[in-house]
Protein backbone atom coordinates (compact mmCIF):
# COMPACT_ATOMS: atom_id res chain seq x y z
CA UNK A 1 0.00 0.00 0.00
CA UNK A 2 1.46 3.30 -1.08
CA UNK A 3 0.60 6.92 -0.44
CA UNK A 4 -2.94 7.79 0.71
CA UNK A 5 -3.88 4.12 1.01
CA UNK A 6 -3.69 3.45 -2.72
CA UNK A 7 -2.79 -0.13 -3.54
CA UNK A 8 0.18 0.04 -5.92
CA UNK A 9 -1.01 -3.15 -7.62
CA UNK A 10 -4.42 -1.70 -8.40
CA UNK A 11 -4.15 1.96 -9.51
CA UNK A 12 -6.73 4.16 -7.81
CA UNK A 13 -8.10 1.39 -5.60
CA UNK A 14 -8.29 2.35 -1.95
CA UNK A 15 -7.70 -0.36 0.62
CA UNK A 16 -8.34 -0.97 4.28
CA UNK A 17 -10.10 1.54 6.46
CA UNK A 18 -8.72 4.41 4.39
CA UNK A 19 -11.57 3.99 1.92
CA UNK A 20 -13.95 6.92 2.48
CA UNK A 21 -16.94 4.59 2.93
CA UNK A 22 -15.18 1.94 5.00
CA UNK A 23 -16.73 3.05 8.28
CA UNK A 24 -20.23 2.86 6.77
CA UNK A 25 -19.66 -0.59 5.32
CA UNK A 26 -18.64 -1.99 8.71
CA UNK A 27 -21.02 -0.36 11.18
CA UNK A 28 -23.52 1.63 9.20
CA UNK A 29 -23.88 5.40 9.34
CA UNK A 30 -23.95 7.34 12.60
CA UNK A 31 -27.32 7.46 14.42
CA UNK A 32 -29.72 10.01 12.99
CA UNK A 33 -28.27 9.79 9.49
CA UNK A 34 -30.04 6.73 8.23
CA UNK A 35 -33.65 7.01 7.27
CA UNK A 36 -36.86 8.93 7.66
CA UNK A 37 -37.11 10.41 11.14
CA UNK A 38 -33.51 9.44 11.94
CA UNK A 39 -34.33 5.73 12.24
CA UNK A 40 -31.70 3.13 11.47
CA UNK A 41 -31.80 1.04 8.35
CA UNK A 42 -32.37 -2.69 8.75
CA UNK A 43 -28.92 -3.38 7.26
CA UNK A 44 -25.62 -2.19 8.72
CA UNK A 45 -24.50 -1.08 5.25
CA UNK A 46 -25.61 2.16 3.63
CA UNK A 47 -27.75 1.74 0.53
CA UNK A 48 -26.69 4.22 -2.12
CA UNK A 49 -28.90 5.80 -4.77
CA UNK A 50 -26.96 6.18 -8.02
CA UNK A 51 -28.66 8.62 -10.38
CA UNK A 52 -27.60 8.23 -13.99
CA UNK A 53 -26.47 4.70 -13.25
CA UNK A 54 -27.52 3.40 -16.67
CA UNK A 55 -24.95 5.56 -18.43
CA UNK A 56 -21.37 4.61 -19.22
CA UNK A 57 -19.73 6.06 -16.09
CA UNK A 58 -22.69 5.32 -13.83
CA UNK A 59 -22.80 1.68 -14.85
CA UNK A 60 -19.14 1.27 -13.91
CA UNK A 61 -19.80 2.86 -10.52
CA UNK A 62 -22.81 0.57 -10.02
CA UNK A 63 -20.61 -2.40 -10.86
CA UNK A 64 -17.96 -1.25 -8.38
CA UNK A 65 -20.58 -0.87 -5.63
CA UNK A 66 -22.04 -4.29 -6.38
CA UNK A 67 -18.64 -5.98 -6.51
CA UNK A 68 -17.68 -4.36 -3.20
CA UNK A 69 -20.86 -5.72 -1.61
CA UNK A 70 -22.23 -2.21 -1.08
CA UNK A 71 -26.00 -1.96 -1.61
CA UNK A 72 -26.90 0.35 -4.52
CA UNK A 73 -30.04 1.18 -6.50
CA UNK A 74 -29.98 2.92 -9.88
CA UNK A 75 -32.38 5.73 -10.81
CA UNK A 76 -32.25 6.65 -14.51
CA UNK A 77 -34.74 7.91 -17.07
CA UNK A 78 -32.89 6.13 -19.90
CA UNK A 79 -32.81 9.32 -21.98
CA UNK A 80 -29.11 8.75 -22.64
CA UNK A 81 -28.46 5.53 -20.71
CA UNK A 82 -29.34 1.91 -21.38
CA UNK A 83 -31.16 -0.51 -19.09
CA UNK A 84 -28.79 -3.30 -20.10
CA UNK A 85 -25.83 -1.25 -18.75
CA UNK A 86 -27.15 -1.67 -15.20
CA UNK A 87 -25.25 -4.63 -13.69
CA UNK A 88 -27.15 -7.81 -12.93
CA UNK A 89 -28.44 -7.87 -9.36
CA UNK A 90 -28.58 -4.08 -9.00
CA UNK A 91 -32.14 -2.77 -8.47
CA UNK A 92 -33.28 -0.33 -11.17
CA UNK A 93 -35.92 2.39 -10.96
CA UNK A 94 -36.84 4.07 -14.24
CA UNK A 95 -37.51 7.75 -13.65
CA UNK A 96 -36.08 11.24 -13.79
CA UNK A 97 -34.42 13.14 -10.97
CA UNK A 98 -36.67 16.03 -12.01
CA UNK A 99 -39.71 13.93 -11.02
CA UNK A 100 -40.17 14.16 -7.24
CA UNK A 101 -42.16 10.91 -7.13
CA UNK A 102 -39.40 8.89 -8.87
CA UNK A 103 -36.65 9.95 -6.48
CA UNK A 104 -38.89 9.55 -3.44
CA UNK A 105 -39.98 6.09 -4.59
CA UNK A 106 -36.40 4.92 -5.14
CA UNK A 107 -35.26 6.25 -1.77
CA UNK A 108 -38.23 4.94 0.21
CA UNK A 109 -38.48 1.55 -1.51
CA UNK A 110 -34.79 0.76 -1.02
CA UNK A 111 -34.00 2.55 2.27
CA UNK A 112 -31.45 4.85 0.63
CA UNK A 113 -29.16 6.78 2.98
CA UNK A 114 -26.63 8.19 0.49
CA UNK A 115 -26.65 9.51 -3.07
CA UNK A 116 -24.15 9.61 -5.91
CA UNK A 117 -25.63 12.03 -8.44
CA UNK A 118 -24.53 11.58 -12.06
CA UNK A 119 -27.80 12.21 -13.89
CA UNK A 120 -27.51 15.22 -16.11
CA UNK A 121 -27.42 16.38 -19.68
CA UNK A 122 -24.00 17.27 -20.97
CA UNK A 123 -24.04 17.93 -24.70
CA UNK A 124 -22.79 21.48 -25.31
CA UNK A 125 -24.28 21.94 -28.78
CA UNK A 126 -27.71 20.67 -27.77
CA UNK A 127 -27.65 22.78 -24.59
CA UNK A 128 -27.55 25.91 -26.76
CA UNK A 129 -30.44 24.64 -28.89
CA UNK A 130 -32.53 23.45 -25.89
CA UNK A 131 -31.47 25.50 -22.88
CA UNK A 132 -34.69 24.97 -20.93
CA UNK A 133 -34.50 21.18 -21.23
CA UNK A 134 -30.95 21.28 -19.87
CA UNK A 135 -31.95 23.66 -17.08
CA UNK A 136 -34.87 21.42 -16.10
CA UNK A 137 -32.73 18.30 -15.96
CA UNK A 138 -29.53 19.73 -14.50
CA UNK A 139 -30.70 22.51 -12.20
CA UNK A 140 -34.30 21.66 -11.35
CA UNK A 141 -33.46 17.94 -11.22
CA UNK A 142 -30.70 18.60 -8.70
CA UNK A 143 -33.03 20.76 -6.60
CA UNK A 144 -35.75 18.07 -6.60
CA UNK A 145 -33.20 15.41 -5.65
CA UNK A 146 -31.75 17.53 -2.83
CA UNK A 147 -35.25 18.17 -1.45
CA UNK A 148 -35.99 14.42 -1.41
CA UNK A 149 -32.68 13.73 0.33
CA UNK A 150 -33.19 16.53 2.86
CA UNK A 151 -36.63 15.13 3.79
CA UNK A 152 -35.31 11.62 4.34
CA UNK A 153 -31.71 11.99 5.49
CA UNK A 154 -31.34 15.54 6.82
CA UNK A 155 -27.67 15.23 7.82
CA UNK A 156 -26.56 13.62 4.55
CA UNK A 157 -25.99 16.78 2.52
CA UNK A 158 -22.48 18.12 2.72
CA UNK A 159 -21.28 20.89 0.47
CA UNK A 160 -17.78 22.24 0.05
CA UNK A 161 -18.70 25.41 1.92
CA UNK A 162 -19.99 23.43 4.93
CA UNK A 163 -16.68 21.75 5.72
CA UNK A 164 -14.67 23.03 8.68
CA UNK A 165 -12.21 25.77 7.85
CA UNK A 166 -13.79 26.67 4.54
CA UNK A 167 -13.95 30.32 3.55
CA UNK A 168 -17.25 31.97 2.85
Phi and psi restraints in degrees (value plus and minus 20) as a CYANA .aco file:
   2 UNK   PHI    -118.0   -78.0
   2 UNK   PSI    -170.6  -130.6
   3 UNK   PHI     -79.4   -39.4
   3 UNK   PSI     124.5   164.5
   4 UNK   PHI      35.3    75.3
   4 UNK   PSI       5.7    45.7
   5 UNK   PHI      55.5    95.5
   5 UNK   PSI      -4.4    35.6
   6 UNK   PHI    -105.6   -65.6
   6 UNK   PSI     107.6   147.6
   7 UNK   PHI     -94.0   -54.0
   7 UNK   PSI      97.4   137.4
   8 UNK   PHI     -80.2   -40.2
   8 UNK   PSI     -47.5    -7.5
   9 UNK   PHI     -99.0   -59.0
   9 UNK   PSI     -35.3     4.7
  10 UNK   PHI    -155.0  -115.0
  10 UNK   PSI      69.3   109.3
  11 UNK   PHI     -70.5   -30.5
  11 UNK   PSI     109.3   149.3
  12 UNK   PHI      60.5   100.5
  12 UNK   PSI     -24.4    15.6
  13 UNK   PHI    -109.9   -69.9
  13 UNK   PSI     101.8   141.8
  14 UNK   PHI    -105.6   -65.6
  14 UNK   PSI     124.1   164.1
  15 UNK   PHI    -145.1  -105.1
  15 UNK   PSI     143.2   183.2
  16 UNK   PHI      42.9    82.9
  16 UNK   PSI    -177.2  -137.2
  17 UNK   PHI    -101.1   -61.1
  17 UNK   PSI     -10.9    29.1
  18 UNK   PHI    -103.2   -63.2
  18 UNK   PSI     -32.3     7.7
  19 UNK   PHI     -84.2   -44.2
  19 UNK   PSI     113.8   153.8
  20 UNK   PHI     -78.7   -38.7
  20 UNK   PSI     -43.1    -3.1
  21 UNK   PHI    -123.1   -83.1
  21 UNK   PSI     -17.3    22.7
  22 UNK   PHI     -75.4   -35.4
  22 UNK   PSI     -62.3   -22.3
  23 UNK   PHI     -85.4   -45.4
  23 UNK   PSI     -51.8   -11.8
  24 UNK   PHI     -93.9   -53.9
  24 UNK   PSI     -55.3   -15.3
  25 UNK   PHI     -89.0   -49.0
  25 UNK   PSI     -49.2    -9.2
  26 UNK   PHI    -104.9   -64.9
  26 UNK   PSI     -68.9   -28.9
  27 UNK   PHI    -135.1   -95.1
  27 UNK   PSI     -34.3     5.7
  28 UNK   PHI      69.4   109.4
  28 UNK   PSI     147.9   187.9
  29 UNK   PHI     -90.0   -50.0
  29 UNK   PSI     143.0   183.0
  30 UNK   PHI     -80.2   -40.2
  30 UNK   PSI     132.8   172.8
  31 UNK   PHI     -74.6   -34.6
  31 UNK   PSI     122.8   162.8
  32 UNK   PHI      66.7   106.7
  32 UNK   PSI     -21.2    18.8
  33 UNK   PHI    -140.4  -100.4
  33 UNK   PSI       9.2    49.2
  34 UNK   PHI    -130.9   -90.9
  34 UNK   PSI     -76.9   -36.9
  35 UNK   PHI    -167.4  -127.4
  35 UNK   PSI    -192.7  -152.7
  36 UNK   PHI     -73.3   -33.3
  36 UNK   PSI     110.9   150.9
  37 UNK   PHI      53.1    93.1
  37 UNK   PSI      -7.6    32.4
  38 UNK   PHI      61.4   101.4
  38 UNK   PSI     -13.1    26.9
  39 UNK   PHI     -91.1   -51.1
  39 UNK   PSI     137.2   177.2
  40 UNK   PHI    -103.8   -63.8
  40 UNK   PSI     129.9   169.9
  41 UNK   PHI     -94.3   -54.3
  41 UNK   PSI     135.6   175.6
  42 UNK   PHI     -82.8   -42.8
  42 UNK   PSI     -51.4   -11.4
  43 UNK   PHI    -117.2   -77.2
  43 UNK   PSI     131.5   171.5
  44 UNK   PHI     -94.3   -54.3
  44 UNK   PSI     -39.7     0.3
  45 UNK   PHI    -111.1   -71.1
  45 UNK   PSI     126.9   166.9
  46 UNK   PHI     -94.6   -54.6
  46 UNK   PSI     115.3   155.3
  47 UNK   PHI    -114.4   -74.4
  47 UNK   PSI     107.4   147.4
  48 UNK   PHI    -121.3   -81.3
  48 UNK   PSI     118.9   158.9
  49 UNK   PHI    -114.8   -74.8
  49 UNK   PSI     105.8   145.8
  50 UNK   PHI    -133.3   -93.3
  50 UNK   PSI      82.2   122.2
  51 UNK   PHI    -101.1   -61.1
  51 UNK   PSI     121.2   161.2
  52 UNK   PHI      55.3    95.3
  52 UNK   PSI       1.6    41.6
  53 UNK   PHI     -94.9   -54.9
  53 UNK   PSI     -23.3    16.7
  54 UNK   PHI    -119.4   -79.4
  54 UNK   PSI     -12.4    27.6
  55 UNK   PHI    -111.5   -71.5
  55 UNK   PSI     159.9   199.9
  56 UNK   PHI     -81.7   -41.7
  56 UNK   PSI     -74.6   -34.6
  57 UNK   PHI     -89.1   -49.1
  57 UNK   PSI     -65.3   -25.3
  58 UNK   PHI     -79.0   -39.0
  58 UNK   PSI     -58.6   -18.6
  59 UNK   PHI     -86.5   -46.5
  59 UNK   PSI     -53.8   -13.8
  60 UNK   PHI     -90.1   -50.1
  60 UNK   PSI     -56.0   -16.0
  61 UNK   PHI     -88.6   -48.6
  61 UNK   PSI     -61.4   -21.4
  62 UNK   PHI     -80.1   -40.1
  62 UNK   PSI     -61.2   -21.2
  63 UNK   PHI     -83.8   -43.8
  63 UNK   PSI     -61.8   -21.8
  64 UNK   PHI     -84.7   -44.7
  64 UNK   PSI     -62.8   -22.8
  65 UNK   PHI     -79.1   -39.1
  65 UNK   PSI     -71.2   -31.2
  66 UNK   PHI     -78.3   -38.3
  66 UNK   PSI     -67.1   -27.1
  67 UNK   PHI     -86.3   -46.3
  67 UNK   PSI     -46.1    -6.1
  68 UNK   PHI    -104.1   -64.1
  68 UNK   PSI     -24.8    15.2
  69 UNK   PHI      59.6    99.6
  69 UNK   PSI      -3.5    36.5
  70 UNK   PHI    -113.8   -73.8
  70 UNK   PSI     102.9   142.9
  71 UNK   PHI     -81.2   -41.2
  71 UNK   PSI     114.1   154.1
  72 UNK   PHI    -166.2  -126.2
  72 UNK   PSI     125.9   165.9
  73 UNK   PHI    -149.5  -109.5
  73 UNK   PSI     118.1   158.1
  74 UNK   PHI    -118.9   -78.9
  74 UNK   PSI     112.7   152.7
  75 UNK   PHI    -136.8   -96.8
  75 UNK   PSI     100.6   140.6
  76 UNK   PHI    -173.9  -133.9
  76 UNK   PSI     121.8   161.8
  77 UNK   PHI    -112.1   -72.1
  77 UNK   PSI     -19.5    20.5
  78 UNK   PHI      41.8    81.8
  78 UNK   PSI       1.6    41.6
  79 UNK   PHI     -90.9   -50.9
  79 UNK   PSI     -50.9   -10.9
  80 UNK   PHI    -151.5  -111.5
  80 UNK   PSI     -27.5    12.5
  81 UNK   PHI    -121.4   -81.4
  81 UNK   PSI     159.8   199.8
  82 UNK   PHI    -153.7  -113.7
  82 UNK   PSI     111.2   151.2
  83 UNK   PHI     -75.2   -35.2
  83 UNK   PSI     -58.2   -18.2
  84 UNK   PHI     -90.6   -50.6
  84 UNK   PSI     -30.6     9.4
  85 UNK   PHI     -97.2   -57.2
  85 UNK   PSI     -41.1    -1.1
  86 UNK   PHI     -91.8   -51.8
  86 UNK   PSI     103.8   143.8
  87 UNK   PHI     -79.7   -39.7
  87 UNK   PSI     127.5   167.5
  88 UNK   PHI     -76.8   -36.8
  88 UNK   PSI     116.4   156.4
  89 UNK   PHI      69.6   109.6
  89 UNK   PSI     -25.2    14.8
  90 UNK   PHI    -118.3   -78.3
  90 UNK   PSI     100.8   140.8
  91 UNK   PHI     -79.2   -39.2
  91 UNK   PSI     123.7   163.7
  92 UNK   PHI    -147.8  -107.8
  92 UNK   PSI     111.9   151.9
  93 UNK   PHI    -140.8  -100.8
  93 UNK   PSI      99.4   139.4
  94 UNK   PHI    -105.2   -65.2
  94 UNK   PSI     100.6   140.6
  95 UNK   PHI     152.9   192.9
  95 UNK   PSI     146.1   186.1
  96 UNK   PHI    -119.3   -79.3
  96 UNK   PSI     126.9   166.9
  97 UNK   PHI     -86.3   -46.3
  97 UNK   PSI     -39.9     0.1
  98 UNK   PHI     -98.8   -58.8
  98 UNK   PSI     -27.4    12.6
  99 UNK   PHI    -120.6   -80.6
  99 UNK   PSI      88.7   128.7
 100 UNK   PHI     -75.9   -35.9
 100 UNK   PSI     -55.5   -15.5
 101 UNK   PHI     -87.4   -47.4
 101 UNK   PSI     -56.3   -16.3
 102 UNK   PHI     -86.8   -46.8
 102 UNK   PSI     -68.1   -28.1
 103 UNK   PHI     -84.1   -44.1
 103 UNK   PSI     -63.4   -23.4
 104 UNK   PHI     -82.7   -42.7
 104 UNK   PSI     -62.5   -22.5
 105 UNK   PHI     -81.2   -41.2
 105 UNK   PSI     -67.9   -27.9
 106 UNK   PHI     -81.6   -41.6
 106 UNK   PSI     -62.5   -22.5
 107 UNK   PHI     -89.7   -49.7
 107 UNK   PSI     -63.8   -23.8
 108 UNK   PHI     -91.8   -51.8
 108 UNK   PSI     -63.5   -23.5
 109 UNK   PHI     -83.7   -43.7
 109 UNK   PSI     -52.9   -12.9
 110 UNK   PHI    -133.5   -93.5
 110 UNK   PSI     -13.0    27.0
 111 UNK   PHI      40.7    80.7
 111 UNK   PSI      22.0    62.0
 112 UNK   PHI     -86.7   -46.7
 112 UNK   PSI     116.9   156.9
 113 UNK   PHI    -147.7  -107.7
 113 UNK   PSI     -16.7    23.3
 114 UNK   PHI    -175.7  -135.7
 114 UNK   PSI     133.0   173.0
 115 UNK   PHI    -152.8  -112.8
 115 UNK   PSI     115.6   155.6
 116 UNK   PHI    -133.8   -93.8
 116 UNK   PSI      94.5   134.5
 117 UNK   PHI    -122.4   -82.4
 117 UNK   PSI      90.3   130.3
 118 UNK   PHI    -139.9   -99.9
 118 UNK   PSI     -27.9    12.1
 119 UNK   PHI     -89.3   -49.3
 119 UNK   PSI     105.0   145.0
 120 UNK   PHI     157.7   197.7
 120 UNK   PSI     135.6   175.6
 121 UNK   PHI    -112.2   -72.2
 121 UNK   PSI     123.0   163.0
 122 UNK   PHI    -157.8  -117.8
 122 UNK   PSI     -11.0    29.0
 123 UNK   PHI    -107.6   -67.6
 123 UNK   PSI      91.2   131.2
 124 UNK   PHI     -78.9   -38.9
 124 UNK   PSI     -67.7   -27.7
 125 UNK   PHI     -80.9   -40.9
 125 UNK   PSI     -64.7   -24.7
 126 UNK   PHI     -89.1   -49.1
 126 UNK   PSI     -52.2   -12.2
 127 UNK   PHI     -83.6   -43.6
 127 UNK   PSI     -49.0    -9.0
 128 UNK   PHI     -95.2   -55.2
 128 UNK   PSI     -57.5   -17.5
 129 UNK   PHI     -94.4   -54.4
 129 UNK   PSI     -53.9   -13.9
 130 UNK   PHI    -150.1  -110.1
 130 UNK   PSI      42.5    82.5
 131 UNK   PHI     -82.2   -42.2
 131 UNK   PSI     -54.0   -14.0
 132 UNK   PHI     -90.0   -50.0
 132 UNK   PSI     -56.4   -16.4
 133 UNK   PHI     -83.4   -43.4
 133 UNK   PSI     -61.8   -21.8
 134 UNK   PHI     -87.9   -47.9
 134 UNK   PSI     -59.7   -19.7
 135 UNK   PHI     -82.5   -42.5
 135 UNK   PSI     -66.7   -26.7
 136 UNK   PHI     -77.8   -37.8
 136 UNK   PSI     -67.2   -27.2
 137 UNK   PHI     -91.9   -51.9
 137 UNK   PSI     -68.1   -28.1
 138 UNK   PHI    -104.1   -64.1
 138 UNK   PSI     -59.8   -19.8
 139 UNK   PHI    -113.9   -73.9
 139 UNK   PSI     -75.9   -35.9
 140 UNK   PHI     -84.3   -44.3
 140 UNK   PSI     -60.1   -20.1
 141 UNK   PHI     -79.1   -39.1
 141 UNK   PSI     -62.5   -22.5
 142 UNK   PHI     -84.9   -44.9
 142 UNK   PSI     -60.7   -20.7
 143 UNK   PHI     -82.8   -42.8
 143 UNK   PSI     -65.7   -25.7
 144 UNK   PHI     -81.6   -41.6
 144 UNK   PSI     -63.7   -23.7
 145 UNK   PHI     -83.0   -43.0
 145 UNK   PSI     -66.0   -26.0
 146 UNK   PHI     -81.7   -41.7
 146 UNK   PSI     -58.2   -18.2
 147 UNK   PHI     -83.9   -43.9
 147 UNK   PSI     -62.2   -22.2
 148 UNK   PHI     -84.0   -44.0
 148 UNK   PSI     -61.7   -21.7
 149 UNK   PHI     -85.3   -45.3
 149 UNK   PSI     -66.0   -26.0
 150 UNK   PHI     -80.8   -40.8
 150 UNK   PSI     -54.6   -14.6
 151 UNK   PHI     -87.9   -47.9
 151 UNK   PSI     -55.9   -15.9
 152 UNK   PHI    -118.9   -78.9
 152 UNK   PSI     -54.6   -14.6
 153 UNK   PHI    -157.4  -117.4
 153 UNK   PSI      55.7    95.7
 154 UNK   PHI     -78.1   -38.1
 154 UNK   PSI     -49.4    -9.4
 155 UNK   PHI    -113.8   -73.8
 155 UNK   PSI     -11.4    28.6
 156 UNK   PHI    -105.6   -65.6
 156 UNK   PSI     -36.3     3.7
 157 UNK   PHI    -109.9   -69.9
 157 UNK   PSI     100.2   140.2
 158 UNK   PHI    -147.0  -107.0
 158 UNK   PSI     106.2   146.2
 159 UNK   PHI    -133.8   -93.8
 159 UNK   PSI     143.4   183.4
 160 UNK   PHI     -75.4   -35.4
 160 UNK   PSI     -58.9   -18.9
 161 UNK   PHI     -95.9   -55.9
 161 UNK   PSI     -29.3    10.7
 162 UNK   PHI    -115.7   -75.7
 162 UNK   PSI     -21.8    18.2
 163 UNK   PHI     -98.8   -58.8
 163 UNK   PSI     130.6   170.6
 164 UNK   PHI     -80.0   -40.0
 164 UNK   PSI     118.4   158.4
 165 UNK   PHI      62.7   102.7
 165 UNK   PSI     -17.8    22.2
 166 UNK   PHI     -97.6   -57.6
 166 UNK   PSI     130.8   170.8
 167 UNK   PHI    -109.5   -69.5
 167 UNK   PSI     126.3   166.3
